[in-house]
């Protein structure tokens, strides 16, 4: 089927919008997480102790050994997921092309997170509007990594808006970009790398070395999607009644105000579109981490901004779907000519 990737991507997008991520359903990303846990366990139980026992006969010190192990872990995780997806689709294709389309549609659906992102963040909005700050703090703690116990209402709302903006890139636009380029297998490779970074890409004693290469790899695979997402969000702003001109201005000015080269692009576009200021210092594991501000402090962030951010995210996602479909159609046409 010439344009199966495109059809599957569109079907997956529709399924995500309709169903979200029901709890208890099997999910390929959870399998990736189990693979990462298993392989990290092997590294810490066998590889690192054996390297230490080897002493001078092993040419690397412990830090270098951990970095090498992290590189091997990254390579393995990035390869296993897409190969497994490709083999599954090949088997289904041999059985019947319609089965392959159905299988790829389900994979595409499971790799998109627009609906779950919207649903979880809107729980925060509902709690804030009901005046239940404690419940709002709990709801936002489920979708952010910062400490939430001491956040006031604006802090909770800001955290929710920021996570919608940031995850619009790696949870929606980036998977769509890779689906357009190579269907569900390419998107599986991206999601595997992204999951690996979320599990081991920390700058702490445990993961400083083991997570170095996985974190760098995640930066590499997000270079293009994050920038595409930021531009699309600026373009989407006027479609939902927001300030596209200001979104573009803040995007250009503030998109590199983050320790990660990719994370602030959609945050900057969202801050400009909403006319609020995001970023600033936050507390993680009891320690305050200073971060630059993004956007202009024209008004406080409020609960209704969570809903507005979700509208902007969905408009951005639709533009991303259209762009990825064009990429997929052009790629399919080129492939058909070569064949």
N, C-alpha and C positions, 0 to 999 in steps of 0.2 A: 504494500500500500504506500504510494508515493509520498503522501503528506500525513502519514500516521502520527508522527511526532506532534504536528500542529493540532490535529484533531484530538489527540490524547491530552495535550496541554489545555485546550479549551474545555474539554470534558472534565478534566481534573480541577480546573479553576471553578467551574460550575458546581461540582461536587463539594469543594471546600466551602463555597459560599452557602450552600444549602445545609451541609451536615456539620461543618467544623471538625473537631477532633474528639469524638465521644470517648469517654474513659473506658478502659478495658478492651478496646479494639486493638488487634495486632497492628504494630507499626514498625516499618523498617528502621527508623532512626533508633528505636529502642534496641533493636538487634545490634546496630552499630555501637551503641553504648555498652552493651554486654561484651562485645568483642574488645572494646577498648579496656574495660575493666579486667577482662581475662588476660590480655596481653601485658597490661601494666603489672598485674600480679606475677606473671612469669618473669618479667624483667627484674622486679624487686626481690623475688624469691630465689632466682637462680643466676641470672646474668650478673647483677652487681656484686653479690657475694663471691661468685666464682672469679670475677675480675680482681677483687681485693685479695683473694687467696693466691692468685697467680703472682702477685707482687711485681718484681722487676721484669718478669718474663712477659707481662702484659704491657704494651708500649704506651697506654693511655692512663692518665690519672682518673680519679673518680668523676670529676666534673665532665671531662671529655668523654668518658664512657657513658655517662647519662645522656649527653648530647647525641652521641652516636645511636644509643638505644632509642631516643626520641625521634631521630631521623628515620630509623628502621620502622618504628611504630607508625609514623606519619605515612611512609610509603605503603606499608601494608594496608592500613585502614583506607587510604585513598584508592587503592586498587581493588580490594575485595568487594566493596559495595557495588561499584559500577559493573564489575565482571559478573557478579551474581545476578544483577538486574538484567544484563545483556543476555546471559545464558537462559534465564527464565523466559524472556521475550522470544528468544530463538525457539525454545521448546513450544511455546504457545503458537508461534507463527507456523511451525510445522503442522501443528494440530489443525489450526484454522486461523486465517488472518483476523477474523473478528475477535477471536480470543486474545490475540496479541494486542489489538486495539483496546479491548476491555482491560487487560492486565496493565498496559502502560497508562491508561487513564487512571486506574486506581493508584498506581505508583505516583503519578503526577499530583493527584489529589492529596496523598499523604505527605508530599514534600512541600506543600504550601501551608502557610499558617495565618492567612488573613483573618479568617473567621474566628479562630481561637484567640488571636491577639485582640480582636474587637470584643469578643465576649468577656474575656478576663479583665480587660481594662474598663469595660462598662460596668462591671461589678464594683469597681472602685468609685466610679461616678455615682452609682446608685447609693452606696454607703455614705458618701459625702453629702449628697442631697438630702438624705434622711437624718443627717446630723450625727451619725454614728462614726465618730473619728476612729475609735478603736478597731471597728470592723473594716474601715477603709484602710487603715494601716496594715491589717492582716491581708486584705485582698491585694494590696499593691506589693506586699512582701512576696507574693507568689509569682510575680513577674519581673522583679528587679533584684539586683544583687546587693544593694546598699542596705544599711541598717534603717529600719522604718519605725522603731519604737518611739522615737522622739520627734517625728515629723509633725508639723502642724498641717492644717487643711491645705494651705498653698503648697507646702512641700510634698504632700501626698499627690495632689493634682499634677504638680510638675513632674514627679517621678513617673506617673502613668503616661503623661504626654510624651516624655522623653523615650520611654520604652516602645511606645507605638511608633514614634518617628524612627528610632534606630532599627527596630525589627521590620519596618517596612522595607528596608534594604535586604538584610540577610534572611528574613523569613518569607519574603514575597518576591521582590524584584530579582534578586540574585538567582533563586531557583528558576524563575521564568527565563532569565537570560540564558542559563545553561540548558534549559529545555529547548529553547529556540535553536541553540547551537548543536545539541546532540541528543535531544530527547531525554527520557527519564534516566538512562544510564549516566549521562553527563551531569544531570542534576543530582543524582545519587552520589557521585564523586564529590561534588561541591558540598552537599549536606554532610557527608562523612567527615570531610576536613573541618567544616564548621562545628560539628559536634565534638570532634577531637579537641579543637581549641577551647570550647566551652568547658571541657572536662579536665584538661591538663595545662591549658595556656595561662597559668597564673604565675605572677612574680613573687612567689614565696619560697621558703626553704625546700619544700617538697618538690616543687615543679620548676624552679628557676632554670635548671639545666634540662630535665627531661622534656619540658614543655616549650623549650626555645624554638626548635625547628617547626613543631606543629603550629605555634603562634605565627611564625614568619610565613609559613605556607598559607595559613588562613588570610594573612594580609595580602599575599600575592593573588589568591583566587577572588578576592573582593575588590581589587583595585578598579577594575572596569565597572562591575555592577553597582558599587557604591556611588560612583560618579554619575552613572546613568540614572540611578534612583533619585539622586539630588536634583538633576535637571528635570526629570519627569515630574517630580513633586512641585517644582516651580511652575511647570506648564499646567499641572492639574489644579493649582490653587484657584485661578479665576473660574474654572469649571464648577467649583462648589462655593462660589461667592466670596472667595478670599483674595488677599492682595498679592497677586502674582509678581508685580513689579518689585514690591518690598521683599518678597521671598527670594527673588533672584539677587537683589542687592545684598541681603544678609548671607545668602549662600556663597556668593563670591568673596565676601569679607571674612566670614567666620568658619568656613568649612574645614579648615585645618587646625582649629582650636581644640585639639584632642590629642592625647598621647598615642592613640591609634591613627594611622594615616587615612582610615576609611570611615570611622564611626561618626564623624560630625557632619557629614554631607547632608544627610536627610534631617538631622537635628537642626542644622542651620536653615534649611529650606522651610521646615515646619515652623520654627520660631519666627521667621520673617512673615510667613503666610498668616500666622495667628496674631502677630504683633505683640509677642511676649518675649521674655528672656528665659532661656533654659541654661543648663550647666551650673557652674559654681561649685563651691565645696560641698562634699557629702561625707558621711561617715560609713566606713566599711570595717566590720569586725572590731568595732569600738575605737577605730582610729580615724581622725578627720583627714580626708584627702582633698587637697586644694586642686580645683579644676577651673579653667577659664570660663567665663560666661559666654553664652551664645545668644545673639539677638539683642534687642533693645528693651530696656526696662520701662516700657510705656504704661503698663498696667500689670496687676498681679495675675498669676495663672489661677484659673478657677475651674470648678468641676465641669462646667459646660465645655471647656476647652478639650476635655478628653473625647467627647463626642465629635467635636469639630476636627480633632486630629484623626479620628477614625474615618470620617468622611473624606478627608484629604488622603488618607492612606488608601482607601478603596478607589478613589479617582486615579491615584498614582498607579495602583495595581492594574486598572483597566487599560491605561496607557501602556504599561509594561507588557500586558498580554498582547496588545496590538503590535507593539514593536517586536516582541519575540515571535509572533506569528509571521510577520514580514520576513524576519531573519530565517525562520524555518522554511518558509515557502521558497525564498531565494536559494537557500542551501539545497532544498529538495530538487529544484529545477536544475541547478548546476550539477548535482549528482546524477540526475537522470540523463543529462546531455553527455556526461563523461561515460556513463554506462552504455 
